[in-house]
Amino acid sequence: MTHDLTRRAWLAGVSMMAAGAMTLGAQAASAADEVTIGALRFTSHGAGFVAYEKGYFEEEGLDVNFEFFQAAQPIAVATAGGDVDFGITGVTGGLMNLAEKGALRIVGGVLHEKKGYDGMMVMASNQAYEAGMTSVDDILGHSVAMTQVGSTFHYMTNLIADAKGWDMSEMKMVPLQKVGAMVAATKSGQTDVLIMVPHIAKALAESGAAKEIGWLNDYAEYQISTMITSVDNIENNRDMVERFVRAYSKGIADMNRVFLEDGADQAEVEELTRMIAKYVAPDEPYEKAAPSIINGAMYLNPDMGLNKTDVAAQMQWFKDEGLVDSDLTVDQLVDDSFVETW
């Protein structure tokens, strides 16, 4: 009798431990951090799509979804407000103002304008081209499409003007709020100049909707886009940020290797292109979307490294132009503890 009682007690204990282990396992399986990424439907944002499709985020215990925007500056607002956890955006006046309020920080670099790689194309509307604006030398005094005042497109135009020794006051900057509106205004001739990512720009040129007249990296190399997150995430969920950076960096490595290096395996090119097409062109047949995605690949910073020196230069331009009234320093805008900076 005693032996049977002891055996039953032992079996009960084993059952309880097994049940406990199953409960802990179920909790661990459901404990992935939910993360929302604010992005544009651009090939240059493709590293996140690849990281998601290849399971890199899942491997780091991150349950990721994407929220798409029509321009970069609203992504900064959404990140500061906690609507998204990470955002891909350039250095803008709006970003600086939010950082000065202690809402967000740059934690890495994404897209970099670099000689030797396709970057932002400078385009002319057909009407302006036919009227004689056939090169970048001719754009002084013409209208230039941009999303918002103080946007990356605004700064890109300044880079060209600075390289040419022009005064920005001689350029007519036209804020149109959305990338789609910028493209439409150029196609219709309402604006003369468009600076655009290659997956959109090449399609416009090939279709005859606008004319290629130059490339931004003929005049400057610079840190176009960065990865941002909230100060709350940095201070209270640092491990999650570190895991996110690792996963996203794997997506960058795949993008650069497959699309930018010579001798890429064509099966892998198609694999990544199909992954990206689901997000960049969700309503288009793959065959239509694929060429612009493949042709639109740009240089992404390995391991999400950040050109902090250039970020500082961009910040100074916003201050000099009176677009921000701020004492914010680059060390306040950038948290350089997650990636290498230079």
N, C-alpha and C positions, 0 to 999 in steps of 0.2 A: 504493500500500500504506500509506504513512504517513498519507495523507489519510483512508483508510478506518478505520485504527486510531484516529485522532484523533476521527473522527465517532462511532465505537462507544463510545469513552471518554466522549464528551460525552453521548451518549444514556443511557449507564449512570448517569452522574452525575445527569441529570435524573430518571431513574427512582428513584434512591435518595432524591433530595430530595422527590419526590412521595410516595414511601412514608413518608418521615419526616414529611411534613406530614399525611398521613392518620393516622399513629400519634398525633401530637400532637393532631389534631382529635378522635380517639376518646377520648384521655385527657381532653381538655377537656370533652367531652360527658358523661363519666362522673364528672367531678370535683365535681358538686353536693354540698354539705354535707348529710349526713343529719341531720334535726332532728326530735325528738319533742316534741309539745306535750301537756302534761297539762291536761285540760279536763273540764268537766261538760257534760251534755247539756242545756244551757240556751240559750235564744235570746240571752241576754246574752253568750254566748261565740261568737256567730255570726260575728263579724268574721273570726275565724280560718278558719271553714268557707268563708266567701265568698272570702277571700284565696286559699285553696287551690283552690277550684273555678274561680276566674277566672284562675288562673295567676300571681298576683302573687308567690307564693313562688318558683315556677319561674323567673320573670324575674330574681329576685335570686340565682339559683344555689342554691336550697334545695330539698332533697328531703324534704318534710314528711309525717309521719304523726301520728295522734292516739292518745293513750291516755286512756281515760275513767275517771273516779273517781266515787264516791258522795258525797263531801264535799270541801270545799276544803282542809282542813288536811293530809290525806294527800298532796296535790299538792306541798306545800312539802317534805315528807319525801322524796318521789321526786325532786324537783329537786335537793335537797341531795346526794342519793346518786348523782346522775348517771343515774338511770333515765329521766328526761325532761330535755330541755334548757331548756324554758321552761314555766312554769306560771302559770295564772290563779287567783289566790287573794286573799283579803282579809288585812288585818293581823290576825294572831292571836298568841296567846302562843307557840304552837309555832313560828311563823315567826320571831319575835324571838329565841327560844332558838337556832334554827339559824343565824341571822345573827350572833349573838354568838360562835358557834363558828367564824365565818369561812367558812361553807359557801355562803351565797347572799346576793343583794341584790335589792332592787326596782329595776327599770330603766324602768318606765313605769306609766301609769295606764290602766285599762280602763273599768270601770263606775262611774258617778257618780250618786248620788241628787241630783236637781236639780228644783227647783220648775218647774211648767209641763209636765213630762213624767211619764208613768206610771212608777212605781217599785215599791218593795216594798209590797205590800198587807198590812194588818193584818186578820186574820180571827178569827172566833169559831167554835168548834164549834157545831153545831146545839143540842146539849144546853145549853151555857153561854149561848147566845143566848136560848133559850126560858126560861132561869132568870133572865134580866134583864141579861146582859152584852151590851148593844146598841151600845155606843160604846167608843172607846179610854179614855174617862174611867172605865169600869167594870172595867178589867182588873187593877187593883191587888189583890194577894192571890191572883190566879189562877195556874194552871199554864201555863207557856209552853214550847213545843217548841223545841229547838235541836239541832244536831248534837253539838258537844262544848263543854265548859266552855272559855271563852276563844275561842269561834268568832265569826264575824261576826254570827250570829243573837243571840248573847249580847250583843254590843256594841250591836246595833240596839235591843234591849229597853232597854238602859241609856240610849240617846238619848231614848227616849220617857219613861222614868222621870225623867231629868234635866230634860227640858222641863216635866214636870208637878210637879217638886219632890218626887218620891217617893223612898223608900229602896229600893235594889235588894234588900235583905234581905227585903222584904215581897213579893217575887215568887218564885214557886216555879219555878226553871229546871230543865227535864227534858232531860238529854242522851240523845239517841236514835241518835247516830252517823251516820245516813244521812238524806238529804232524804226519800227514800221512806218511811222510818219516821216522820218528822215528820208527813208528810201522812196516813199511815194512823192515827197516834195521834189526830190532830185529827178525822178523819172518824168515828172510833169513839167519840169523846168522852173518851178517856183523858187528853188534854191539852185545855185550854180555848182557848189562844191560839196562832196561827200567823202568823209574818211571812214572806211568800213572794214570790218573783219573779212578775211578772204573768202570764206564759204558763201557769204552773201555777195561780196564785191565781184568775184569771178563769174558768178551766175549772171549778174547784171551786165557785165562786159560781154560775156559770150552770147547773151540774148539780144544785145544791141540796145539795151535800155539805158545805158550810160557808158562813158568812155574812161578807160584807165589812162591816167596822166602821170603817175608816179607812185612811190612807196615811202611810207613814213620813215622806215629805217635807213633810207638814204640820207636822212637829216638828223636822226637821233635814235639812240637805243634807250629804252626806259622801262621801268616796272609798271606795266599797264594795269594789272589787276592783282589784288591781294585777297587773302582769306581773313575774314573777321569773325569774332565771336564776342559775346557779352562779357563784361567784367565779372558778372555773377558766375558764369561758367568757369572762368579762369580761377576765381577765388574758391568756389565751392564744389567744382566738379573737374578738377585739373586732370585727373586720370582719364576721364572721358575725352577731354581735348587732346591729350597725348595719343590715345588710341585712334581718334579721328585723323590726326595728322599722319600717323603711320599708314592707315588704310588708304587715305587720299593719295599719299605719296606713291603707293604701289600703282594706282591708276595713272599717275603722271608718268611713271617709268614705262608702263606699257604703251601709252600714247606716244612718247618720244621715240621709243625703240621701233615701234611698228610703222609709224607714219613719217618719221624724219630721217631714220637711218637708211643707208643704201642696202639693197639686197634683202628687203623685208619679205617674209613668206606671204605669198598672196592669199593663202587660206586664212592666215591670221589677220591680214588687212581686212578681208571681208567680214571676219568674225567681229572685229571691233567696230567696223563701220555699221554693221547691223545693230549692234548694241546701242551706238550713239544715235542712229536714225530714229529709234523708238522715242527719243526725247527731243531731238532737234527738229525732226519733221514727222510728227506722229500721224499727220493726216495725208502724207504723201506716199505713193508707192516707193518701195526701197530703190528700185532701179532709177527713179527720178532723183531721189535724195542723195544717193551714194556718191556721185561725182563731186558735188559741192562739199561734202563732208571730207572726202579724201583730199581734195585740193585745198581745203580750209584749215588743215592742221597747222598749228603755230607752236613756237617754242614755249614749253612750260618749265618752270624752275624745278630742277631735280630736287627731290626730298623737300619740296616746298620752301627752299631757301629764299631769302628776301634781300633785295637790293635796298637796304635801309638808307644808304647814302642818297640814292635817287629819290626815295620817299621824302627825305628831308628837303631836297631841292624842289620837289613838287609843292610841299607845304609852304615854302618860302614864296613861291610864285603866287599862291592864293592870297598870302598876306600882302605882297607887293601890289597886287591888282585891286586890293580892297574888297576882295570877295569874302574874306573872313576878317573879323576883328578879334584876334585871338593871341594869347601868349603860349598856346600849346606847343610843346617841344616834341621832337621825334621820339624821344624816350618815353614820353607820356602816351603818344599814339601807338607805338609799337611795343609789344611784349616779345622780346627776343629770346625768351627762355625755351621756346619750343623747337626752333629751327636755327640753322646757321644763317648769319647775316653778314653783309659786307658793305 
